[in-house]
Each structure stands twice: as structure tokens, then as C-alpha cells.
Amino acid sequence: MTDVEPPARDGAGSHEAPSPGAPEPGAPSPGAPEPGAPAPGASRPAVSTAGSAGAPRQPVTAAQRWLARLACVAALGVVVLLLLGGLTSLAVLLVGVLGLAATLAALWWFLSNRGPLRWACAVVAVAVPVAVTVYYIVRHQLWVIVLVLLLAATAVTAARAAVTRGRPRSGMPEVRTPRPARPFLIMNPRSGGGKVGRFALDDKARSLGAEVALLEGPGQVDVAALARTAATGGADLLGVAGGDGTQALVAGIAAEFGLPFLVVAAGTRNHFAMDLGLDRDRPDAGLDALDDGVEIRLDLGLIGGRTFVNNASFGAYAGVVQSPAYRDDKTGTILQLLPEMLSGRQGARLVVRIDGGPVIEDPKALLVSNNPYGSGDAAGLGRRARLDSGRLGVVAITVDNAAQAAGLLRGRQAKGLSTFLAHEVVVESDAAEIPVGIDGEAVLMPTPVRLTIQPLALRVRVPRKRPGTPHRPAVDRAILLRQAFSTGPPAEPAAPRRGRHR
């Protein structure tokens, strides 16, 4: 019997998942922090948050203490430099902010227009940063700005490192399971520029006892049918060496049959492998899971009966990738089609309904992800620290003009950017079919398009030893200050814990 230690998770509070057989709670409104109700027969680990009310304080190590102090000193240095410069420094800083806003506005006009206006905006987008730099040099303030930026970057980097070390490990719980007896792997030799051949993935998999099917046929191969045949034929593990789109198709079959799924990062970008903490530079290391692996339980996204492991995109990007010319000339196709997409002169009008509540009218771009992305960047398109929260992440961009494009500098508070957590997203349209990018693959889907999430539906087998997932959490000032001003002997660094087994 396996007993998994419940991990801690970043969030706004501590919530206990309902036990199997308990009544399912009502769906909360979008943005609420509670995880979704687990799938039948699946239990979700309890979660807690360091720093929340009633949570025990974590001991402060020497590394945390000095990183927090470095962050505070660097932040204080920024303030001192600005105060010493008086109004001059503030004016110089204001020029930089206005210059950045003007550059973003010019880029918006460049993307949303054609002809002479587009190229005039391109000139402005290049000229403004150059003019700001010249202004700094003439005012003999370039060194001040560079120093301020370096100190600010140091403060943010050190603060994130200190806060991250000060929180309990938030990785997804792992369990030890027996080695698969009849693993079946599908490999695409053309994926990722030929990684299968370059890393001899097929040979290594066979040496570990796996049956390998290479997608070498002259025509299209029905990957889902191939995986289904293997599952009904007695395979006890399904795996894919290929891109995220192929991974999603086979993951759906593995979830249907309750089989573990193996990810080999042989695609071009391998976002799913990155969020699993796999080494994308060494796809052959992913095969170590066959011999020395552990299992984690993940959620699966569902869109119109099709599974996705990363995200589904609508609007401008989905319309662009739908073009037949996109694969041969990505940049040219984007520049050709984006003006109509962004202005609304081309493409279907979308209406997005989130959990039957909030409505987003006519977004220019919409991204619905299997679990929310991190908050380390303006659009929330970084990495997913967890894939077992039971919620979809929703990011909608409704920018209509250059001023709103410049306003994206405000990040998640920007007027043209909306983010939600949801159990269900319904995308309606005035068109019978709309283009959708599902894990990077272009698909036409009938409307309305319904997206849901299947909590803990997928068993994924990963190597026990792997790099892990770097995470950029928001800086918690309370934890940071407590670390910086802590006294007494520092605590010993805690060894990373992945789970408890017996």
C-alpha cells in the first residue's frame, strides 16, 4: 500500500479536498482558489500554504536569510539612487516608462495595420528606444538607469529565490509502482528535427523491453487508433516520443484505459515535458522511467471530446496557424493575417462564458489551459508549477487600440487582459466553425466549443531522478521580511521530499 505525503501548494489559503464518497461541492465562481472536485474514485491531496493563517512557520536557513537581506539591500539601493537624483532621476525614470509605452503602442499599430502606416510604426518602435538612450547619455544619466535596473533585477531575483526556499516543496505527489511488463511506445522520427534517430531513442527503448512503433509510413498514421490497439492488446504502458499534439492524443487513450503514460521530449518545444520537470535537452533520459520511475496523477483538458495536455487557443493566433501558408512562412503569414484578425475585420466574433457566469465579449485572443500558468509574466504564459489543481486557466486579451496595448505594462491589472480559473469554458460564435489551436495543432471545431477538465485522469510515469520544474512565484513580502530580520542559529536546509512510501 502506498501512502503519499500531501504537498504544500502556493495559494491564498488552505483547503482540504473532499474524501471519496463525500457530496461534491458546488462549483465556485471563477478565480476562487478551491480546487475542483476530484474525479470518481480519485482523491486529491490536502494542500496548505506557508504564511497563511494557522500554517506553521517554516524555519529560516542561512541561504534564505542572506538572499532576503540581499533583496532588501538592493531594493533600498534603488530608492536611494532615485532620492539622491531628486526630480532629475524621477524625470529620467518617467522618460523611460513613457518610451516603453510608446514602443508598445507602435508595435500594436505595426501588427494591426498594413502599408505605409505599418512601416512608419516600425520606424517609431525602433527610434523611440534609441532616442531614450541618447537622452540618457546627454543627461549623463545612463549609468544611473543601468545601475537602477541591475539593482532592481538583483532584488527581484534574490527575493524570489529566498521566498521559494522558504516555502515547502510544492511538487506533485509521487508514488512508486512496479516496472511495466509490456510498455508500448510510439515514436515520430521526424519530430524535433530527428531527435529519435539522433538520440537512438528506439534502440534504448527496445533494450529496456518496450515495443516501439515508428511513424515512418508515407501517409498519415492514426496515432490514436494505434495506441488503442496496443492497449486492447495487453500493453500496460503507453508512451510517445513526439510533439505535444501527439502526446495529447495518446494521453487520452491512456487515461481511457487507466494505463500509465510516458512522455519522451522528442518534439520541438516540449512544453508538457517542461512542466513535468523532464530534461528537454536529453530526451533519452525520459526513458529511464521504464526502469527507475515513479507515477504522478495529473488533470487532462477536454475540448469537444478531444484531450489536451497544454492549452487550446482561439482568436488571432488560432486563425493564423490555420492558414496553409503558416508552416512554410510563419513570419510572413502572421504579418499578412494579423491586421484583419486584430481589427475584427476578419475571423469569427467570439463570446466566452466561464462557469456559466462571467462573459467575455469578442476577445482578440483567448487561451484556455490545462491548469493555470504561473504569474511571473504579464500574460501568465510561463510555466505550470502544478497540473493537478482541477481547474482550467483562462487568459483573454481584449486590446482594441494602441493605448490599451501600452497599458499591458500593468500586467494582470491591465484593462485589456483578463484571467480566470474555471471548471468549464464555453466559446460561442456567429460562425458554424472556428479555428482552434490545440496543443499547437490547427483544428476546425463546430460551435459552441465546450472545454472542461478531468481531475487526476492521467497517470504519468516519469524518471525518479529528473531536473524538476523551475518556478517563479510572486514575492510574498511578509515571508521575505521575516527571513531578512530573523535572528538566532539558522536552520539546516531540508532535503527535497517527493513522497512517503511504505
Secondary structure, DSSP 8 states (H G I E B T S, - for coil): ----------SSS-B----TTS-------TT--S-----TT-----B--TTSTT------BHHHHHHHHHHHHHHHHHHHHHHHHHHHHHHHHHHHHHHHHHHHHHHHHHHH--THHHHHHHHHHHHHHHHHHHHHHHTT-HHHHHHHHHHHHHHHHHHHHHHHHTS-------EE----SSEEEEE-TTGGGTHHHHTTHHHHHHHTT-EEEE---SS---HHHHHHHHHHTT-SEEEEEE-HHHHHHHHHHHHHHT-EEEEEE-SSS-HHHHHTT--TT-GGGGGGGGTSEEEEEEEEEEETTEEESSEEEEEHHHHHHTSTTTTT-HHHHHHHHHHHHHHTSSS--EEEEETTS-EEES-SEEEEEES---SSSTTS-S--S-S-SS-EEEEEE---SHHHHHHGGGGGG-TTEEEEEESEEEEEESSSEEEEEETTEEEEEESSEEEEEEEEEEEEEEESS-----------HHHHHHHHT--SS-B-----------
